[in-house]
Amino acid sequence: MMKLPGVLSLSVLLLTSVVPGAEPASSLPDDRRYDSIFSFGDSFADTGNDIVVFAENSLTNPVTRPPYGMTFFGHPTGRFSNGRLIIDFIAEELGLPLVPPVLAHNGSFQHGANFAVSGAFARNASFYRDIPIIGPLALNTSSSVQMQWFESLKPSLCSSPDPAGDGGRNAAASLLDCRAFFHKALFFMGEFGVNDYNFSLFGKNVSQIRLFVPDVVKTIAAAAERVIKHGAKTVVVPGIPPLGCQPPNLAMFPSSDPAGYDPRTGCLNQLNDLSVYHNSLLQEAIGDVQTKHRNVKVIYADFFTPIVQIVESPEKLGFTRDILRACCGGGGKYNFNISAGCGMPGSTVCQDPSAYLYWDGHFTEAAYRYIAAEALGLPLLPPSLATTNLQSFRQGVNFAVGGATALERAFSSPQECQEYFAQALFVVGELGWNDYAVMLLAGNMSVDEVEVVGNICAATEKLVNDGAKTVVVSGIPPLGCAPANLALFANQQTGGEHEPETGCLKHLNLLSKDHNLQLRRALARLDAGHPDARIAYADFYTPIDDFVTSPDPYGFSGRDGGAALEACCGGQYNFDLAALCGMPGVSALDPPSAYVTWDGVGVHLTEAANRLVADGWLTGPYAHPPILSTY
């Protein structure tokens, strides 16, 4: 298996949104738009790296057991869903072959690789290791580490200079070859920030978490710039989904005040506000990156709006009325029980995952399909750590790692692949989610949002500086809607209330909104400083908020037409720490397609929810501009 130094986390998100100051992009040609995909991020984009990373750290990994993967693959694949993710739908619709996880694949990487790892933070994992419960899960898979993996792969992705003295002729040829390669690549900077925020909920209140949202956003934007410097011409940066709509957050961080819930969706107001804050800052940050790189398409992918749309009107979109209930989980209001998670003993799975927005707290394939638009034709991105064949990443790499952080470690940045990366699309995932979630678990709600956003922007800028021309940076979803947060924190004295419209934790959603706002602002500044690149902000908050607010129009009905905040697999919100999805005796609800959240852990959507988010990023309205209109 390939061994790369460190672990970086940027997630592949597919919803793209227009970045302030970004120039209009022409539509994609009829022939294949991209030759490769490079993806960074966390569990929203992780397609198998978690299997290796968790095993190496002696951590239990329920996604390696049924019912994970039941809908499309027929068996567990390392994805936190019942089927495909947003990145899978995008890859399929782009007409590219499946891109294997770099750590779990021994075949060819000619069509790309996936570096995303479940649990990845935007910031360095060291920021979260003192948080109770979460500390052991804070792995070294931050965005900077994932970027390091990416740069280590560059020599295998394009020609290397001949060490023999030739006056630099071979070196120049190599540089041109790499630039040309990356010009045709799609870069996804996944929805970093989700783990930063969700993990922090165990030790911090939302007000404390909001403090480091700017740093998370800055880290995402920096990652986008970094791939641009490598030659990327198309970079998709997703926002984060509405954290207040996640079954885990709804189950773990419930509000004692009914006013803490959004009346339209039942999501937690504070957590959704946090997602909005993150996404707003991210869009501004992407705008800054776009301004600095005018010859690069930097796209913001909206991960928030499509989820909110599904939550608000699930039945209109084919989802169950009980939209906040996870398909697979350990029972409870949101079918999320941290002690009986999806795949664990005591959990159940719904009969039809396609009717659910959430699978286990993550999204269902149906939700991801809605966002990604399967009908557009994109291939599956493999995690970059799941292979030993370095020559198989010619069509892209996914560096997203579940639980990854955004703060970078010191490392050198080779510049010989500018043309190669200029043809690639870089996606910086929802970094920040884990940063905030870990702090919440530790009881510390004073999250340094500025630091989290800052590191995200730093990672984005590094990509731009390395040649990336198109970088998509994702905001984070509404923390207050996660079944785990709803189950764990609703009764804590965190100043949070439930949003009357969504039932999500208001204070956690506010944290997401703050993070997203700072991230968008930071990305806007980054875009302005790189006129030769395009840095887009991907909204991960709005779609989740939409799903939770109006689940029926999106087809999310849940169990017996219940709430949209329940996880499909997993106590209350169908989330129980003692019976997590994937643990012995835990089953998923049927059908998963009726749920927004899969296992309730964070905003792990069901495939149905992921599909909807991907669709919104590819064609709108959650992408600014939509990915398929920017090449």
C-alpha positions in Angstrom: 0.0 0.0 0.0 1.1 3.5 -0.7 2.6 5.4 2.3 2.5 9.1 2.1 3.8 11.5 4.7 1.1 12.9 7.0 -2.6 13.2 6.4 -4.4 16.1 4.8 -8.1 16.6 4.6 -10.0 18.4 1.9 -13.3 17.0 0.8 -14.8 16.5 -2.6 -18.1 18.4 -2.7 -20.1 18.9 -5.7 -22.4 21.9 -5.2 -20.9 24.9 -6.8 -21.8 28.5 -6.3 -20.8 31.8 -7.8 -18.0 33.6 -6.0 -18.2 37.3 -5.6 -16.0 39.0 -8.3 -15.7 35.8 -10.3 -16.1 36.2 -14.0 -18.9 34.3 -15.9 -17.7 31.0 -17.2 -18.5 29.5 -20.6 -20.5 26.2 -20.7 -18.7 23.0 -21.0 -18.0 21.5 -24.4 -19.8 18.5 -25.7 -16.8 16.3 -25.4 -15.3 15.3 -22.1 -14.7 18.3 -20.0 -12.1 16.9 -17.6 -9.6 14.1 -17.9 -9.0 13.7 -14.1 -10.4 14.6 -10.7 -8.4 15.4 -7.6 -10.4 15.4 -4.4 -9.7 16.4 -0.8 -12.0 16.2 2.2 -13.6 14.1 4.9 -16.3 11.5 5.3 -18.5 13.2 2.8 -15.9 12.4 0.1 -14.0 9.5 1.6 -14.4 6.4 -0.7 -12.3 4.0 1.2 -9.2 5.6 2.8 -10.9 5.3 6.2 -10.6 1.6 6.0 -6.8 1.8 6.0 -6.4 4.8 8.3 -8.8 3.5 11.0 -7.2 0.0 10.9 -3.7 1.5 11.3 -4.9 3.5 14.3 -6.7 0.5 15.8 -10.1 2.2 15.6 -13.4 0.4 15.1 -14.8 1.2 11.7 -18.6 0.4 11.3 -18.6 1.3 7.7 -16.7 -1.9 6.9 -19.9 -3.8 7.9 -23.4 -4.0 6.5 -25.7 -2.2 5.9 -23.2 0.3 4.5 -23.0 0.3 0.7 -26.3 -1.7 0.5 -28.0 0.4 -2.2 -25.6 0.6 -5.1 -22.5 -1.5 -4.4 -24.2 -4.3 -2.5 -21.4 -4.3 0.1 -19.5 -1.9 2.4 -16.9 0.2 0.5 -15.7 2.5 3.2 -18.3 5.2 2.2 -20.4 6.7 5.0 -23.6 6.1 3.1 -25.8 3.4 1.8 -24.4 4.0 -1.7 -22.7 6.6 -3.8 -21.4 10.0 -2.7 -21.5 13.3 -4.5 -18.0 12.8 -5.9 -19.1 9.5 -7.3 -22.0 11.0 -9.2 -19.9 13.8 -10.5 -17.2 11.4 -11.7 -19.8 9.2 -13.4 -21.5 12.1 -15.1 -18.1 13.4 -16.4 -17.6 10.1 -18.1 -14.5 9.3 -16.2 -13.7 5.8 -14.9 -14.0 5.0 -11.2 -11.1 6.6 -9.3 -9.9 4.2 -6.5 -8.9 5.2 -2.9 -5.2 5.6 -2.8 -4.8 3.4 0.3 -7.1 0.6 -0.6 -6.6 0.0 -4.2 -3.8 -2.0 -6.0 -4.9 -1.3 -9.5 -4.5 1.6 -11.9 -4.7 5.2 -10.9 -4.6 6.6 -14.5 -8.0 8.2 -13.9 -7.3 9.8 -10.5 -7.3 9.0 -6.8 -9.2 10.1 -3.7 -7.3 11.4 -0.7 -10.4 12.2 1.5 -10.4 10.5 4.9 -13.4 10.3 7.3 -13.0 12.5 10.3 -10.6 15.0 8.7 -10.3 18.5 10.1 -9.5 21.7 8.4 -7.0 22.5 11.2 -4.3 20.2 12.6 -5.6 17.3 14.7 -3.6 18.5 17.6 -6.2 21.2 18.3 -8.7 18.5 19.2 -6.8 15.7 21.0 -7.7 17.0 24.5 -11.4 16.8 23.9 -13.1 14.0 25.8 -14.4 11.1 23.7 -13.1 12.7 20.5 -9.4 12.9 21.3 -8.6 9.4 20.1 -10.4 10.1 16.9 -8.4 13.2 16.1 -6.1 11.6 13.5 -3.4 13.4 11.6 -5.4 13.8 8.4 -5.7 17.5 8.1 -6.0 19.5 4.9 -2.3 20.3 4.9 -1.5 16.6 5.3 -3.7 15.7 2.4 -2.0 18.4 0.3 1.3 16.8 1.2 0.1 13.5 -0.2 -1.0 15.2 -3.3 2.3 16.9 -3.9 4.1 13.6 -3.2 2.1 12.1 -6.1 3.0 14.8 -8.6 6.1 13.0 -10.0 3.9 10.1 -10.9 1.2 12.2 -12.5 3.4 14.0 -15.0 6.8 13.6 -16.5 9.8 14.2 -14.2 12.9 16.1 -15.4 15.8 13.9 -16.5 18.5 14.3 -13.8 21.1 14.2 -16.5 22.5 17.6 -17.5 20.6 18.9 -20.5 20.4 22.6 -19.9 16.9 22.3 -18.3 15.2 21.2 -21.6 13.7 18.1 -20.0 12.6 20.0 -16.9 10.8 22.6 -19.1 9.1 19.8 -21.0 8.0 18.2 -17.7 6.6 21.5 -16.5 4.6 22.0 -19.7 3.3 18.4 -19.6 2.1 18.9 -16.0 0.5 22.2 -16.7 -1.4 20.7 -19.6 -2.5 17.8 -17.5 -3.9 19.9 -14.6 -5.6 22.3 -17.0 -7.9 19.4 -17.9 -8.4 18.3 -14.2 -11.2 19.0 -11.9 -10.2 19.9 -8.3 -12.5 19.5 -5.4 -11.6 21.1 -2.1 -14.1 19.2 0.0 -16.5 20.5 2.7 -13.7 21.0 5.3 -15.0 22.5 8.6 -17.7 20.1 9.4 -15.5 17.9 11.6 -13.8 21.0 13.1 -17.2 22.2 14.2 -19.0 19.0 15.1 -16.2 17.5 17.1 -15.8 20.8 19.0 -19.4 20.6 20.1 -18.3 18.0 22.6 -16.1 20.6 24.4 -17.2 24.1 23.3 -20.3 26.1 22.9 -21.2 27.6 19.5 -20.0 31.0 20.5 -16.6 29.6 21.2 -16.6 27.6 18.0 -17.5 30.6 15.9 -14.2 32.2 16.9 -12.1 29.8 14.8 -14.4 29.7 11.8 -12.3 32.3 10.0 -9.2 30.2 10.5 -11.0 27.1 9.1 -12.1 29.1 6.1 -8.6 30.6 5.6 -7.2 27.1 5.6 -9.6 26.0 2.9 -8.9 29.0 0.7 -5.2 28.4 1.1 -5.6 24.8 0.0 -7.5 26.0 -3.1 -4.7 28.4 -3.9 -2.1 25.7 -3.5 -3.6 23.5 -6.2 -3.9 26.5 -8.5 -0.1 27.1 -8.1 0.3 23.5 -9.2 -1.6 24.4 -12.4 -5.3 23.8 -11.6 -7.7 25.6 -13.9 -11.0 24.5 -12.3 -11.3 24.3 -8.5 -14.6 23.5 -6.8 -14.8 24.6 -3.1 -17.9 23.3 -1.4 -19.6 24.9 1.6 -20.8 22.9 4.5 -24.4 21.5 4.9 -26.7 22.8 7.6 -25.2 21.3 10.8 -28.4 22.0 12.7 -30.2 19.5 10.6 -27.9 16.5 11.2 -29.5 13.7 13.1 -26.4 13.2 15.3 -26.4 16.9 16.3 -30.2 16.9 16.8 -29.9 13.9 19.0 -26.8 14.8 21.0 -27.1 18.6 21.3 -30.9 19.1 21.7 -32.2 22.5 22.8 -34.2 22.8 26.0 -35.9 25.8 24.4 -38.4 25.2 21.6 -37.2 28.5 20.1 -33.9 26.9 19.5 -35.4 24.9 16.6 -36.3 26.3 13.2 -40.1 26.0 12.9 -39.8 25.3 9.2 -37.3 22.5 9.4 -37.0 21.3 12.9 -33.2 22.0 12.7 -31.1 23.6 15.4 -30.9 27.3 14.7 -27.5 27.9 16.2 -25.8 25.1 14.3 -27.4 26.1 11.0 -26.4 29.7 11.7 -22.8 28.4 12.2 -23.0 26.7 8.8 -24.3 29.9 7.2 -21.5 31.9 8.9 -18.9 29.4 7.6 -20.3 29.4 4.1 -20.5 33.2 3.9 -16.9 33.6 5.0 -15.9 30.8 2.6 -17.6 32.5 -0.3 -15.8 35.7 0.4 -12.5 33.9 0.8 -13.1 32.1 -2.5 -13.8 35.5 -4.1 -10.4 36.7 -2.9 -8.7 33.6 -4.5 -10.6 34.1 -7.7 -9.5 37.8 -7.9 -5.9 36.7 -7.6 -6.3 34.0 -10.3 -8.5 35.4 -13.1 -7.5 32.7 -15.6 -8.7 30.0 -13.2 -12.3 29.0 -12.5 -12.8 28.9 -8.7 -16.3 27.6 -7.9 -18.2 27.7 -4.7 -20.4 24.6 -4.2 -23.5 25.2 -2.1 -24.0 22.2 0.2 -26.4 24.1 2.5 -29.3 25.2 0.2 -30.1 21.8 -1.3 -30.2 20.1 2.1 -32.5 22.8 3.5 -34.7 22.5 0.4 -35.1 18.8 1.0 -35.8 19.3 4.7 -38.4 22.0 4.0 -40.2 20.1 1.3 -39.1 16.4 1.4 -42.2 14.9 -0.2 -41.9 17.1 -3.2 -38.5 15.7 -3.9 -39.5 12.1 -3.2 -38.2 11.9 0.4 -40.0 10.8 3.6 -41.8 13.3 5.7 -39.7 12.4 8.7 -36.8 14.0 6.9 -34.5 14.6 9.9 -34.6 10.9 10.9 -31.7 8.8 9.8 -32.3 5.7 7.7 -29.8 3.6 9.7 -29.3 4.0 13.4 -30.0 3.0 17.0 -33.5 4.4 17.4 -34.8 7.5 19.1 -36.5 10.6 17.6 -33.8 11.0 14.9 -32.8 7.3 14.8 -29.4 8.2 16.1 -27.9 6.6 19.1 -24.1 7.0 19.7 -24.0 3.7 21.5 -25.9 1.9 18.7 -24.7 3.5 15.5 -25.5 2.2 12.1 -23.9 -1.2 11.6 -23.6 -1.7 15.4 -25.7 -4.0 17.6 -29.1 -2.5 18.3 -29.3 -0.4 15.2 -31.8 -0.8 12.4 -31.9 0.2 8.8 -34.9 1.5 6.8 -36.3 -0.5 4.0 -36.0 2.3 1.4 -32.9 4.5 1.9 -33.9 6.4 -1.3 -36.7 8.0 0.7 -34.4 9.4 3.4 -32.1 12.4 3.4 -29.8 11.0 6.1 -28.3 7.6 6.1 -26.4 7.3 9.4 -26.1 11.0 10.1 -24.3 11.3 6.8 -26.5 11.6 3.7 -28.1 8.9 1.6 -27.2 8.2 -2.0 -30.5 9.8 -2.9 -29.5 13.0 -1.2 -26.1 13.0 -2.8 -27.7 12.3 -6.2 -29.9 15.4 -5.8 -26.9 17.5 -5.3 -24.6 15.9 -7.8 -26.9 15.3 -10.8 -26.1 11.7 -11.7 -27.5 12.4 -15.2 -24.5 14.5 -16.0 -22.0 11.7 -16.2 -19.1 11.9 -13.7 -16.8 8.9 -12.4 -16.0 7.7 -8.9 -13.1 9.3 -7.2 -10.8 6.9 -5.3 -9.2 7.9 -2.0 -5.5 8.7 -2.6 -4.3 6.5 0.2 -5.9 3.3 -1.0 -3.4 2.3 -3.6 0.3 1.5 -4.2 0.2 2.3 -7.9 1.3 5.9 -8.3 0.8 5.9 -12.0 -3.0 5.5 -11.7 -3.9 9.0 -10.7 -3.8 10.5 -14.2 -7.5 11.3 -13.9 -7.4 12.8 -10.5 -7.0 12.1 -6.8 -9.3 12.4 -3.8 -7.4 13.6 -0.8 -10.4 13.9 1.5 -10.0 12.1 4.8 -12.9 11.6 7.3 -12.0 13.7 10.4 -9.2 15.5 8.7 -8.1 19.0 9.9 -7.0 22.1 8.0 -4.0 23.4 9.9 -0.9 22.4 7.9 2.4 20.9 8.8 5.7 22.1 7.4 6.6 20.6 4.1 8.2 21.6 0.8 6.1 22.5 -2.2 7.6 21.4 -5.6 6.5 23.6 -8.5 7.3 21.5 -11.6 3.7 20.5 -12.4 2.0 23.8 -13.1 0.5 22.9 -16.4 -0.6 19.5 -15.1 -2.6 21.0 -12.2 -3.9 23.8 -14.4 -6.0 21.2 -16.1 -7.3 19.7 -12.8 -10.3 20.6 -10.7 -9.4 21.0 -7.0 -12.1 20.6 -4.3 -11.3 21.7 -0.7 -13.8 19.9 1.5 -15.8 21.0 4.5 -12.9 21.4 6.8 -13.8 22.9 10.2 -16.6 20.5 10.9 -14.5 18.2 12.9 -12.6 21.1 14.5 -15.8 22.5 16.0 -17.4 19.1 16.8 -14.3 18.1 18.8 -14.4 21.3 20.8 -18.0 20.8 21.6 -17.4 17.3 22.9 -14.7 18.8 25.2 -17.3 21.3 26.5 -15.4 24.3 25.0 -17.7 26.4 22.9 -15.2 29.1 22.3 -14.1 27.9 18.9 -11.5 30.0 17.0 -13.4 30.2 13.7 -10.9 32.7 12.4 -8.1 30.2 12.8 -10.1 27.4 11.2 -11.1 29.5 8.2 -7.6 30.8 7.9 -6.1 27.4 7.5 -8.7 26.4 4.9 -7.8 29.5 2.9 -4.2 28.7 3.4 -4.6 25.3 1.9 -6.6 26.7 -1.0 -3.9 29.3 -1.7 -1.3 26.6 -1.6 -3.1 24.8 -4.3 -3.3 28.0 -6.4 0.4 28.7 -5.8 1.2 25.1 -7.0 -0.7 25.7 -10.2 -4.3 24.9 -9.6 -6.5 27.0 -11.8 -9.9 25.9 -10.5 -10.5 25.3 -6.8 -13.8 24.7 -5.1 -13.9 25.2 -1.4 -16.8 23.9 0.6 -18.5 25.5 3.6 -19.7 23.3 6.4 -23.2 21.9 6.9 -25.5 23.0 9.7 -24.0 21.4 12.8 -27.3 21.8 14.7 -29.1 19.4 12.4 -26.8 16.5 12.8 -28.5 13.6 14.7 -25.4 13.1 16.8 -25.3 16.7 17.9 -29.1 16.8 18.5 -28.8 13.6 20.6 -25.7 14.7 22.6 -26.0 18.4 23.1 -29.7 19.4 23.0 -30.0 19.3 26.8 -26.7 20.9 27.6 -26.5 24.5 28.8 -24.8 25.7 25.6 -27.1 28.7 25.0 -28.7 26.7 22.2 -32.3 26.4 21.2 -34.0 24.4 18.6 -34.9 26.1 15.3 -38.7 26.1 15.1 -38.6 25.5 11.4 -36.2 22.6 11.4 -35.9 21.2 14.9 -32.1 21.7 14.6 -30.0 23.2 17.4 -29.9 26.9 16.7 -26.6 27.7 18.4 -24.8 25.0 16.4 -26.3 26.1 13.1 -25.2 29.6 13.9 -21.7 28.3 14.3 -21.9 26.8 10.8 -23.3 30.0 9.4 -20.5 32.0 11.1 -17.9 29.7 9.7 -19.3 29.8 6.2 -19.6 33.5 6.3 -16.0 34.0 7.3 -14.9 31.3 4.8 -16.7 32.9 1.9 -15.3 36.3 2.7 -11.8 34.9 3.0 -12.2 33.0 -0.3 -13.4 36.2 -2.0 -10.2 38.0 -0.9 -8.1 35.0 -2.0 -9.8 35.0 -5.4 -9.2 38.7 -5.8 -5.5 38.1 -5.2 -5.2 35.4 -7.8 -6.8 36.7 -11.0 -5.4 33.8 -13.0 -7.4 31.2 -11.0 -11.1 30.5 -10.3 -11.9 29.9 -6.6 -15.5 28.9 -6.0 -17.4 28.5 -2.7 -19.5 25.3 -2.4 -22.6 25.8 -0.1 -23.0 22.7 2.1 -25.3 24.4 4.5 -28.3 25.5 2.4 -29.1 22.1 0.8 -29.1 20.4 4.2 -31.3 23.2 5.6 -33.6 22.8 2.6 -33.9 19.1 3.1 -34.7 19.4 6.8 -37.1 22.3 6.4 -39.1 20.7 3.6 -38.1 17.1 3.3 -41.2 15.9 1.4 -40.5 17.7 -1.9 -37.1 16.0 -1.9 -38.5 12.5 -1.2 -37.4 12.3 2.4 -40.2 10.8 4.5 -38.3 8.9 7.1 -39.9 6.3 9.3 -43.7 6.6 9.3 -43.4 10.1 7.8 -41.5 11.4 10.8 -38.9 14.1 11.2 -36.1 14.8 8.7 -33.5 14.9 11.4 -33.5 11.2 12.2 -30.6 9.1 10.9 -31.4 6.1 8.8 -28.9 3.9 10.7 -28.3 4.4 14.3 -31.7 6.4 20.1 -33.3 9.6 19.7 -32.6 11.0 16.2 -31.7 7.3 15.7 -28.2 8.1 17.1 -26.7 6.3 20.1 -22.9 6.4 20.9 -23.3 2.9 22.3 -25.0 1.5 19.2 -23.5 3.3 16.2 -24.4 2.4 12.6 -22.3 -0.6 11.5 -22.0 -2.1 15.0 -23.3 -5.6 15.8 -27.1 -5.7 16.1 -27.6 -2.2 14.6 -29.7 -2.1 11.5 -30.7 0.6 9.1 -34.3 1.8 8.5 -36.0 1.0 5.2 -35.8 2.6 2.8 -32.6 4.7 3.2 -33.7 6.9 0.3 -36.4 8.4 2.6 -33.8 9.7 5.0 -31.5 12.7 4.8 -28.9 11.4 7.3 -27.4 7.9 7.2 -25.6 7.2 10.5 -26.2 10.5 12.3 -22.5 11.0 12.8 -21.9 14.6 11.6 -23.8 15.2 8.4 -23.2 11.9 6.8 -25.9 11.9 4.2 -27.7 9.0 2.6 -27.0 8.4 -1.0 -30.4 10.0 -1.9 -29.4 13.2 -0.1 -25.9 13.2 -1.6 -27.4 12.9 -5.0 -29.5 16.0 -4.5 -26.6 18.0 -3.3 -24.4 16.9 -6.1 -27.1 17.9 -8.6 -27.3 21.3 -7.1 -23.6 21.8 -7.4 -23.3 20.6 -10.9 -26.2 22.5 -12.4 -27.4 24.9 -9.6 -28.8 26.5 -7.6 -26.2 25.7 -5.0 -23.2 26.4 -7.2 -21.9 29.9 -8.0 -21.4 29.3 -10.8 -22.5 25.7 -11.3 -19.6 23.4 -12.0 -20.8 22.3 -15.4 -21.1 25.9 -16.6 -17.6 27.0 -15.7 -15.3 25.1 -18.0 
